[in-house]
Amino acid sequence: MRHVIALDVGGTGMKAALVGVGGAAPSGGTAPGPPVLLHQARRATGRERGPDAVVDSILDFAAELRAHGERHFGEPAAAAGVAVPGIVDETQGIAAYAANLGWRDVPLRDLLARRLGGIPVALGHDVRTGGLAEGRIGAGKGADRFLFVPLGTGIAGAIGLDGRVEAGAHGFAGEIGHIVVRPGGTPCPCGQRGCLERYASAAAVSEAWAAACGDPEADAADCAKAVTSGDPNAVRIWQDAVDALADGLVTALTLLDPRTLIIGGGLAEAGETLFTPLRDAVRRRVTFQKLPSIVPAALGDTAGCLGAGLLAWDLLTTTDPSEVTA
């Protein structure tokens, strides 16, 4: 059975899959059908052993997946896709910088291609790769323009255009978390003050709620629960985050005019506790702009693997493999 390797590398762990395709190409086209996870696995990155050890862990994990495919599906993987955090040069296949992994200018695509016998390999940014999956087969399916915004430790974004995700001229497109929404406000590690992610990320809400309730272990999920029970401090903290998020999102939709706005990550798990006030806050702020559909992400923590699988399948359907291997 023809399949590809998909790897989603995080700061502490890796999720991986062997990805096949389900059924015929849609509308009689030549592209594969929707992806199917044939096999899934997880590993620790081993980052405590240093950046080189993380690379070795990825290469070893990929080799294990290749061997599994040969044993169970009768042939090795035809291509591979890998999603990594940080700054990614997708064209050159280089993980340029990842603070959590200690990486600088790691030629990961070429290293993987050599380890996997010369098959084509695609390297992608983790958020853009997850956004690709949400846009094509998840909450944004059918939308010609979408914006995917996961609210986690930080806030990033993926700008979807006709089935692909825009990386930008230098790989920085979609960094909505560093829109300044509170000028002169809380310092951000990026060097600015008042960035969106300092107010509306899951980490920011967790920090504010832990301070307000006096429990250093309290997090954003606890804050959301307190909101539903009517705790006034929780309501205040939550509304402050929603207002900041709405300010950032209206700036983004003014520039990008998406048809669908997909919200994911930890805060989105609060469901309508987030989405009801957020939709109201965005609606109050728009003037001439068209209000997009604001929907929760659909794929959860499988988005990265599915997106990496889509990157790999794209290599087989749109690109000469000689252009992307070492």
C-alpha positions as CSV (number, residue, x, y, z in Angstrom):
1,M,0.0,0.0,0.0
2,R,1.4,3.4,-1.0
3,H,2.0,5.6,2.0
4,V,4.1,8.5,3.3
5,I,5.8,9.3,6.6
6,A,4.5,12.2,8.7
7,L,6.4,13.7,11.7
8,D,5.2,16.5,14.0
9,V,8.1,17.6,16.2
10,G,7.3,19.6,19.3
11,G,9.5,21.0,22.1
12,T,9.3,17.8,24.2
13,G,7.7,15.1,22.1
14,M,7.2,13.9,18.6
15,K,4.0,12.6,17.0
16,A,4.3,10.5,13.9
17,A,2.2,8.6,11.5
18,L,2.2,6.6,8.3
19,V,-0.4,8.2,6.1
20,G,-2.2,6.6,3.2
21,V,-5.0,8.0,1.1
22,G,-8.7,7.1,1.3
23,G,-10.5,6.4,-2.0
24,A,-10.2,8.0,-5.3
25,A,-9.1,11.6,-6.1
26,P,-12.0,14.0,-5.6
27,S,-13.8,15.3,-8.7
28,G,-11.8,12.9,-10.9
29,G,-8.5,14.8,-10.3
30,T,-5.0,13.4,-10.1
31,A,-4.4,14.4,-6.4
32,P,-4.8,11.7,-3.8
33,G,-8.0,11.4,-1.8
34,P,-8.2,12.5,1.9
35,P,-5.4,11.3,4.2
36,V,-5.8,8.2,6.4
37,L,-3.6,7.6,9.5
38,L,-2.5,4.0,9.0
39,H,-0.2,3.8,11.9
40,Q,0.6,6.3,14.8
41,A,3.4,6.5,17.3
42,R,5.0,8.9,19.7
43,R,8.5,9.5,21.1
44,A,10.2,12.0,23.4
45,T,12.5,14.4,21.6
46,G,15.3,13.9,24.1
47,R,16.1,17.6,24.1
48,E,17.8,17.3,27.5
49,R,20.6,15.5,25.7
50,G,21.2,18.5,23.4
51,P,20.3,19.7,19.9
52,D,22.3,17.0,18.0
53,A,20.5,14.3,20.0
54,V,17.1,15.7,19.0
55,V,18.1,15.4,15.3
56,D,19.3,11.9,15.9
57,S,16.0,11.0,17.6
58,I,14.1,12.3,14.6
59,L,16.2,10.4,12.1
60,D,16.0,7.2,14.1
61,F,12.2,7.6,14.5
62,A,11.8,8.2,10.8
63,A,13.9,5.0,10.0
64,E,11.7,3.0,12.4
65,L,8.6,4.3,10.6
66,R,10.1,3.4,7.2
67,A,10.8,-0.2,8.5
68,H,7.3,-0.5,9.9
69,G,5.8,0.5,6.5
70,E,7.9,-2.1,4.7
71,R,6.8,-4.8,7.1
72,H,3.1,-4.0,7.3
73,F,2.3,-2.4,4.0
74,G,4.6,-4.2,1.6
75,E,6.7,-1.2,0.5
76,P,8.7,1.6,2.0
77,A,7.2,5.1,2.3
78,A,7.2,7.0,-1.0
79,A,7.9,10.4,0.7
80,A,8.1,12.1,4.1
81,G,6.8,15.3,5.6
82,V,8.1,16.8,8.9
83,A,6.7,19.8,10.8
84,V,9.0,21.6,13.3
85,P,8.7,24.7,15.5
86,G,10.6,27.9,15.3
87,I,11.9,29.6,12.2
88,V,11.7,27.4,9.1
89,D,13.2,27.9,5.6
90,E,10.8,25.6,3.8
91,T,12.3,26.2,0.4
92,Q,15.8,25.2,1.4
93,G,14.6,22.6,3.9
94,I,16.4,24.1,6.9
95,A,15.2,24.4,10.5
96,A,16.8,27.9,10.9
97,Y,16.1,28.5,14.6
98,A,14.1,26.7,17.4
99,A,14.8,28.0,20.9
100,N,13.2,25.0,22.6
101,L,15.3,22.5,20.7
102,G,18.5,24.5,20.6
103,W,18.6,24.5,16.8
104,R,20.3,26.8,14.4
105,D,20.5,26.1,10.6
106,V,19.8,22.4,10.8
107,P,19.5,21.0,7.2
108,L,16.8,18.6,8.4
109,R,15.2,17.9,5.0
110,D,18.5,16.7,3.5
111,L,19.4,14.7,6.6
112,L,16.1,12.9,6.5
113,A,16.2,12.3,2.7
114,R,19.6,10.6,3.1
115,R,18.4,8.5,6.1
116,L,15.3,7.4,4.2
117,G,17.0,6.2,1.1
118,G,16.7,9.3,-1.1
119,I,12.9,9.7,-1.0
120,P,11.5,13.2,-1.3
121,V,11.1,15.1,2.0
122,A,9.1,18.2,2.8
123,L,9.9,20.4,5.8
124,G,7.2,22.7,7.2
125,H,6.6,25.1,10.1
126,D,4.4,23.4,12.8
127,V,1.6,26.0,12.8
128,R,1.5,26.4,9.1
129,T,1.5,22.6,8.7
130,G,-1.4,22.2,11.1
131,G,-3.2,25.0,9.4
132,L,-2.8,23.3,6.0
133,A,-4.6,20.3,7.4
134,E,-7.3,22.3,9.0
135,G,-7.8,24.3,5.8
136,R,-8.0,21.3,3.4
137,I,-9.7,18.6,5.5
138,G,-10.7,20.2,8.8
139,A,-12.7,23.2,9.9
140,G,-11.7,25.3,6.9
141,K,-12.5,22.6,4.2
142,G,-14.1,24.3,1.2
143,A,-13.0,27.9,2.2
144,D,-10.8,29.6,-0.4
145,R,-9.3,31.9,2.2
146,F,-8.9,31.1,5.9
147,L,-6.8,32.1,8.9
148,F,-5.9,29.4,11.5
149,V,-5.0,30.7,14.9
150,P,-4.0,28.3,17.6
151,L,-4.0,29.7,21.2
152,G,-1.3,27.9,23.1
153,T,1.9,28.8,24.9
154,G,2.1,31.6,22.3
155,I,-0.1,32.6,19.4
156,A,0.8,32.1,15.8
157,G,-1.2,31.9,12.6
158,A,-1.5,30.2,9.3
159,I,-2.8,32.1,6.3
160,G,-4.6,29.8,3.9
161,L,-5.0,30.6,0.2
162,D,-6.7,28.2,-2.2
163,G,-5.5,25.0,-0.5
164,R,-2.0,26.2,0.4
165,V,-0.5,28.1,3.3
166,E,1.5,31.3,2.8
167,A,4.9,31.3,4.4
168,G,5.9,34.9,3.4
169,A,9.1,36.2,1.8
170,H,11.2,35.2,4.8
171,G,9.1,32.5,6.5
172,F,7.5,34.8,9.1
173,A,3.9,35.1,7.7
174,G,1.1,34.7,10.1
175,E,2.9,35.8,13.3
176,I,-0.3,37.3,14.6
177,G,0.8,36.9,18.2
178,H,3.2,39.7,17.8
179,I,0.6,42.3,16.7
180,V,0.8,45.0,19.3
181,V,-2.7,45.3,20.9
182,R,-1.8,47.2,24.0
183,P,0.9,49.8,23.1
184,G,3.4,50.2,26.0
185,G,2.0,47.2,27.7
186,T,3.6,44.0,29.0
187,P,7.1,43.3,27.6
188,C,7.3,40.4,25.1
189,P,10.4,38.2,24.5
190,C,10.3,39.4,20.9
191,G,11.4,42.8,22.1
192,Q,8.1,44.7,21.8
193,R,5.6,45.6,24.5
194,G,1.9,44.8,24.4
195,C,1.9,41.9,22.0
196,L,-1.3,39.9,21.6
197,E,0.2,36.7,22.9
198,R,1.1,38.4,26.2
199,Y,-2.7,38.8,26.8
200,A,-4.7,36.2,25.0
201,S,-2.5,33.0,24.8
202,A,-3.3,30.0,27.1
203,A,-0.1,30.8,28.9
204,A,-1.1,34.4,29.5
205,V,-4.5,33.4,30.9
206,S,-2.9,30.7,33.0
207,E,-0.5,33.2,34.5
208,A,-3.2,35.8,35.2
209,W,-5.6,33.3,36.8
210,A,-2.8,31.6,38.9
211,A,-2.0,35.1,40.3
212,A,-5.6,36.0,40.9
213,C,-6.6,32.8,42.7
214,G,-3.4,32.2,44.6
215,D,-2.8,28.8,43.2
216,P,0.5,28.6,41.2
217,E,-0.7,25.3,39.5
218,A,-3.9,26.8,38.2
219,D,-4.2,27.1,34.4
220,A,-6.4,28.5,31.6
221,A,-8.7,25.5,31.8
222,D,-9.3,26.2,35.5
223,C,-10.0,29.8,34.6
224,A,-12.6,28.7,32.0
225,K,-14.3,26.5,34.6
226,A,-14.4,29.4,37.1
227,V,-15.9,31.6,34.4
228,T,-18.8,29.2,33.9
229,S,-19.4,29.3,37.7
230,G,-19.5,33.1,37.7
231,D,-16.3,33.9,39.6
232,P,-15.9,37.7,39.0
233,N,-12.1,37.6,38.9
234,A,-12.2,34.8,36.3
235,V,-14.8,36.6,34.3
236,R,-12.6,39.7,34.3
237,I,-9.4,37.9,33.3
238,W,-11.3,35.9,30.6
239,Q,-12.9,39.0,29.1
240,D,-9.6,40.9,29.1
241,A,-8.1,38.0,27.0
242,V,-11.2,37.9,24.7
243,D,-11.0,41.7,24.1
244,A,-7.3,41.5,23.3
245,L,-7.8,38.6,21.0
246,A,-10.6,40.4,19.2
247,D,-8.5,43.4,18.7
248,G,-5.7,41.3,17.1
249,L,-8.1,39.3,15.0
250,V,-9.8,42.4,13.6
251,T,-6.4,43.7,12.6
252,A,-5.7,40.4,10.9
253,L,-9.0,40.2,9.1
254,T,-8.7,43.8,7.9
255,L,-5.5,42.9,6.2
256,L,-6.3,39.4,5.0
257,D,-10.1,39.3,4.6
258,P,-10.5,35.5,5.3
259,R,-13.7,33.7,4.7
260,T,-13.2,31.4,7.7
261,L,-11.4,32.1,11.0
262,I,-10.3,28.9,12.7
263,I,-9.4,29.0,16.4
264,G,-7.5,26.1,17.9
265,G,-5.1,25.4,20.8
266,G,-5.7,25.2,24.5
267,L,-8.1,28.1,24.9
268,A,-10.3,26.7,22.2
269,E,-11.0,23.7,24.3
270,A,-13.2,25.9,26.4
271,G,-15.8,25.7,23.6
272,E,-18.6,28.3,23.7
273,T,-17.1,29.8,26.9
274,L,-14.6,31.3,24.4
275,F,-16.5,31.4,21.1
276,T,-19.7,33.1,22.2
277,P,-18.0,36.2,23.7
278,L,-15.3,36.2,21.0
279,R,-17.8,36.2,18.2
280,D,-19.6,39.1,19.9
281,A,-16.4,41.0,20.5
282,V,-15.2,40.7,16.9
283,R,-18.7,41.6,15.6
284,R,-18.7,44.8,17.7
285,R,-15.3,45.9,16.3
286,V,-15.9,45.4,12.6
287,T,-17.0,48.4,10.5
288,F,-16.6,48.0,6.7
289,Q,-14.9,44.5,7.0
290,K,-16.8,41.4,6.2
291,L,-17.3,39.2,9.3
292,P,-15.8,35.8,8.7
293,S,-17.2,32.5,10.1
294,I,-15.4,32.0,13.5
295,V,-15.2,28.2,14.1
296,P,-13.2,25.9,16.4
297,A,-10.4,23.8,14.9
298,A,-11.6,20.2,14.1
299,L,-8.5,18.0,14.0
300,G,-7.0,18.5,17.5
301,D,-3.5,17.2,18.0
302,T,-3.6,15.1,14.8
303,A,-3.5,18.3,12.7
304,G,0.3,18.4,12.6
305,C,0.7,14.8,11.5
306,L,-2.1,15.1,8.9
307,G,-0.5,18.4,7.6
308,A,2.9,16.8,7.4
309,G,1.3,13.9,5.5
310,L,-0.3,16.4,3.1
311,L,3.1,18.1,2.5
312,A,4.5,14.7,1.6
313,W,1.7,13.8,-0.7
314,D,2.0,17.2,-2.4
315,L,5.6,16.3,-3.3
316,L,4.4,13.2,-5.1
317,T,1.7,14.9,-7.0
318,T,3.1,18.4,-7.8
319,T,6.9,18.2,-7.6
320,D,9.8,16.5,-9.4
321,P,11.4,14.5,-6.5
322,S,14.9,15.4,-7.8
323,E,14.2,19.0,-6.7
324,V,13.7,18.1,-3.1
325,T,16.1,15.4,-2.1
326,A,19.7,15.7,-1.1
